[in-house]
Amino acid sequence: MRAPRIKRSHLKYPLDNILESPALVRLIRVLVYEAAGSVGVADAADMAGLSHAGARKALVHLENLGIAERAGTGRALKFKAREDHPFMNLLGLLFKEEHEHYESFIFRLRKILTIPEVITAWITELPADTGRALQLEVVTQSAVIGWIREELRTRLIETEKKYNLIIELTVFTRADEKEVPKRGIVLCGTGNTTGRNHTTGESTQKDSEKRSLKLARAIADLIKNDPSLLRRTHHYTTMLLKEDQGMADRDIAEWRQIVEMYSPERIRDLLVSASSRAVRLRRSLPFLAVLNNHERDRILAMMEVSGDEV
């Protein structure tokens, strides 16, 4: 897009400068919504998908606009949102609504796909361009392969219309041994379709509990660095409970109460606890659904180091 032909006063139209570029919007989102408190340049760059040099320049620009302010100096330099800016509350509400719009979309897809015939389903990767289709892959029982695609296509039409996008649907059976891509978003099921770990018995349960503990440790580490993950999880579980989730309602409600009432430190303790309650709750971790790409990459890296994948 070309630069505007006529420059306008920042006094009358301050949003022209505040929301001037995608880089500024991304960093405002980090400061106002995603980060809990101040954030370093490197972390802000990673969360916003920018270079460190570009993020530093943009953060200084936001400081000059009165949106951000410094916290610390030198290598410890951090930035935070300037709470007394007249637009700060409105910006917070804007990004909150943006996040809830996305969560509503994911929730809608999960509701469509959570049927007995679907073993697991995922989005291969969120499209970066508005013109690109959303690629949805589904693994189903071989007995229904003849009709399930058209059934799901019919169910997806209203979602395509509501969100003004095209959803490309590909259906597989477990025999195809499809695996979830690293940037994939699992919508239902576990994402494990190969049958390599489908043995039964006590050893399988122990392996599952061991893996869920490693995942919980990685999530606890994320919470330590950015407690805003708890706020996003609270929003997500609240939205889930607006619809009947069947037998899952109990655990969802318990997680919602935990992220609402417990301190971040107690939640981290619970995640890695050896208690029977913690073991049970680790089977239904709601945090994965609200991870951004940066956080998901960190989780993947932690799990790969320990020999597991999300």
C-alpha positions in Angstrom: 0.0 0.0 0.0 1.3 3.4 -0.9 1.9 6.2 1.6 -1.1 8.6 2.0 -1.0 11.5 -0.4 -1.8 14.0 2.3 -0.3 14.1 5.8 -2.7 14.7 8.6 -2.1 16.1 12.1 -1.3 13.7 14.9 -3.3 15.9 17.2 -6.6 15.3 15.3 -5.9 11.8 14.0 -3.4 10.2 16.5 -4.5 6.6 15.5 -3.0 7.2 12.1 0.4 7.1 13.8 -0.3 4.7 16.6 -1.7 2.0 14.2 0.6 3.1 11.3 2.1 -0.3 10.5 1.6 -4.0 11.2 4.8 -3.9 13.3 3.4 -1.3 15.6 0.1 -3.1 15.9 1.9 -6.3 16.8 4.0 -4.7 19.5 1.0 -2.8 20.9 -0.7 -6.2 21.2 2.3 -7.6 23.1 2.4 -4.6 25.5 -1.3 -4.2 26.0 -2.6 -7.7 25.9 -0.1 -10.6 25.6 2.6 -9.6 28.1 2.0 -9.4 31.8 3.9 -6.2 32.8 7.2 -5.1 31.2 8.9 -7.1 28.4 12.4 -7.1 27.0 13.2 -6.2 23.4 14.2 -9.7 22.5 11.1 -11.3 24.0 8.8 -8.6 22.4 10.5 -9.2 19.0 9.9 -13.0 19.3 6.3 -12.6 20.4 5.6 -10.2 17.6 7.5 -12.1 14.9 9.9 -9.2 14.3 13.7 -8.8 14.1 15.3 -7.6 17.3 16.5 -4.4 15.6 13.1 -3.7 14.1 11.4 -4.3 17.4 13.7 -1.9 19.3 13.1 0.8 16.7 9.4 0.3 16.8 9.3 0.3 20.6 11.2 3.5 20.7 8.7 5.0 18.2 5.8 3.8 20.5 7.6 5.5 23.4 7.7 8.7 21.4 4.0 8.4 20.7 3.3 8.0 24.4 2.0 4.4 24.1 5.0 2.7 25.7 7.5 3.6 28.4 10.9 2.3 29.5 11.5 0.0 32.5 15.1 -0.6 33.2 18.3 0.4 31.3 21.1 -1.1 29.2 20.9 -4.8 28.7 18.1 -5.0 31.2 16.0 -2.5 29.1 12.4 -3.3 29.0 9.2 -1.6 27.8 5.7 -1.6 29.2 2.4 -0.1 28.2 1.9 3.5 29.5 -1.2 3.0 31.6 -2.2 6.7 31.7 -2.5 7.0 27.9 -6.1 8.0 27.1 -6.5 5.2 24.5 -5.0 2.4 26.7 -8.2 0.9 28.0 -9.8 1.0 24.5 -6.7 -0.7 23.0 -6.9 -3.4 25.6 -10.6 -4.0 24.8 -9.8 -4.1 21.1 -7.2 -6.8 21.4 -9.3 -8.7 23.9 -12.1 -8.7 21.3 -9.7 -9.8 18.7 -8.6 -12.8 20.8 -12.1 -13.8 21.6 -13.0 -13.6 17.9 -10.3 -16.1 17.2 -11.2 -18.4 20.1 -14.8 -18.3 19.0 -13.7 -19.5 15.5 -11.6 -22.4 17.0 -14.4 -23.3 19.3 -16.9 -23.4 16.4 -14.6 -25.7 14.4 -14.1 -28.0 17.5 -17.9 -28.3 17.9 -18.4 -29.2 14.3 -15.7 -31.8 14.3 -16.3 -33.5 17.6 -18.5 -36.4 16.4 -18.0 -40.1 16.9 -16.8 -40.7 13.4 -13.9 -38.3 13.6 -10.8 -39.7 15.3 -8.7 -36.5 15.2 -8.6 -33.3 13.3 -6.3 -30.3 13.0 -5.5 -27.1 11.1 -2.2 -27.6 9.3 -1.2 -24.0 9.8 -3.0 -20.7 10.2 -2.8 -18.8 6.8 -0.9 -15.6 6.9 -2.6 -14.0 3.9 -6.3 -13.2 3.7 -6.6 -14.8 0.3 -5.3 -18.2 1.3 -7.6 -21.0 2.3 -7.5 -22.6 5.7 -6.2 -26.2 5.4 -8.2 -28.6 7.6 -7.2 -32.3 7.9 -9.4 -35.0 9.4 -8.6 -38.6 10.3 -11.8 -40.7 10.4 -12.9 -44.3 10.6 -12.4 -46.2 7.3 -16.1 -47.4 7.4 -17.4 -43.8 6.9 -14.8 -42.5 4.4 -17.4 -42.6 1.7 -19.8 -40.1 3.2 -18.0 -38.2 6.0 -16.4 -35.6 3.8 -19.7 -34.3 2.4 -21.2 -34.3 5.8 -18.4 -32.2 7.3 -18.4 -29.9 4.2 -22.1 -29.2 4.9 -21.4 -28.5 8.5 -18.5 -26.1 7.6 -20.5 -23.9 5.1 -21.9 -21.6 7.7 -18.5 -21.1 9.4 -17.0 -20.2 6.0 -19.7 -17.6 5.5 -19.5 -16.1 9.0 -15.7 -15.7 8.9 -15.5 -14.9 5.1 -12.9 -17.6 4.3 -12.5 -20.8 2.4 -11.8 -24.1 4.3 -10.1 -26.8 2.3 -11.0 -30.2 3.8 -8.9 -33.3 3.4 -10.0 -36.6 4.9 -7.7 -39.6 5.8 -8.0 -42.9 7.6 -5.7 -44.0 10.3 -4.0 -46.3 7.7 -2.6 -43.2 6.0 -0.5 -42.5 9.1 -0.8 -38.7 8.8 0.9 -36.7 11.5 0.1 -33.2 12.8 2.6 -30.6 11.5 4.7 -28.7 14.0 2.6 -25.6 13.6 -0.6 -27.6 13.4 -3.5 -26.8 15.8 -5.3 -29.9 17.0 -9.1 -29.4 17.1 -10.2 -32.8 18.4 -8.6 -36.1 19.4 -5.0 -36.3 20.4 -3.3 -35.8 17.0 -1.8 -39.3 17.3 -3.0 -41.3 14.3 -0.3 -43.7 13.5 -1.2 -46.4 15.9 2.4 -46.8 17.0 1.5 -46.0 20.6 -1.9 -47.6 20.7 -1.0 -50.6 22.8 -3.1 -51.1 25.9 -2.2 -51.8 29.5 -0.4 -50.3 32.5 2.8 -49.4 30.6 0.8 -47.2 28.1 -0.9 -45.4 30.9 2.4 -44.7 32.6 3.9 -43.4 29.3 0.9 -41.1 28.9 1.2 -39.7 32.4 5.0 -39.2 31.9 4.4 -37.3 28.7 1.6 -35.2 30.2 4.0 -34.3 33.1 6.7 -33.1 30.7 4.1 -31.0 28.9 2.8 -29.6 32.2 6.4 -28.7 33.2 6.8 -26.8 29.9 3.5 -25.0 30.4 4.6 -24.1 34.0 7.8 -22.6 32.6 5.7 -20.5 30.1 3.5 -19.2 33.0 6.6 -18.2 35.0 7.7 -16.0 32.1 4.3 -14.7 31.0 1.3 -15.1 33.5 -1.0 -13.6 30.8 -1.4 -17.2 29.6 -3.6 -17.7 32.6 -5.9 -14.8 31.6 -6.2 -16.2 28.1 -7.0 -19.7 29.5 -9.7 -18.2 31.8 -11.3 -16.6 28.7 -11.2 -19.9 26.8 -12.6 -22.1 29.6 -15.4 -19.5 30.2 -16.3 -19.7 26.6 -16.3 -23.5 26.6 -18.7 -23.6 29.5 -21.2 -21.5 27.7 -21.9 -24.7 25.6 -22.6 -28.2 27.0 -19.3 -30.1 26.9 -20.8 -33.3 28.3 -18.6 -35.2 30.7 -15.7 -32.8 30.1 -17.6 -30.0 31.8 -16.4 -31.0 35.3 -12.7 -30.7 34.5 -13.2 -27.6 32.4 -15.0 -25.9 35.3 -12.3 -27.0 37.7 -9.6 -25.5 35.5 -11.5 -22.3 35.1 -11.8 -22.0 38.9 -8.0 -22.8 39.3 -6.9 -20.1 36.8 -9.3 -17.6 38.4 -8.5 -18.2 42.1 -5.0 -19.6 42.4 -1.8 -17.5 42.2 0.6 -18.2 39.3 3.0 -19.9 41.7 0.3 -22.3 43.0 -0.8 -23.1 39.5 2.8 -24.0 38.5 3.0 -26.2 41.6 -0.2 -28.0 40.8 0.9 -28.6 37.2 3.9 -30.6 38.3 2.5 -32.1 41.4 2.4 -35.9 41.9 -1.0 -35.8 43.6 -3.9 -37.8 42.1 -5.7 -34.6 41.4 -2.8 -33.2 39.4 -2.5 -36.4 37.5 -6.2 -36.3 36.6 -6.1 -32.6 35.6 -3.1 -33.1 33.4 -5.2 -35.2 31.1 -7.2 -32.2 30.1 -4.8 -29.2 30.0 -6.7 -26.2 28.5 -3.6 -24.1 28.0 -2.6 -25.6 24.6 -5.7 -24.1 22.9 -4.6 -20.5 23.7 -0.9 -20.6 22.8 0.4 -18.2 20.2 2.9 -19.3 17.6 5.9 -18.1 19.7 4.7 -20.1 22.8 3.9 -23.2 20.8 7.4 -23.1 19.3 8.8 -23.0 22.8 6.7 -25.9 24.0 7.7 -27.9 20.9 11.4 -27.2 21.6 11.1 -28.3 25.2 9.2 -31.4 24.3 11.7 -32.3 21.6 14.6 -32.0 24.0 12.8 -34.5 26.3 12.0 -36.8 23.4 8.3 -35.9 23.0 6.1 -33.8 20.8 2.9 -31.9 21.5 
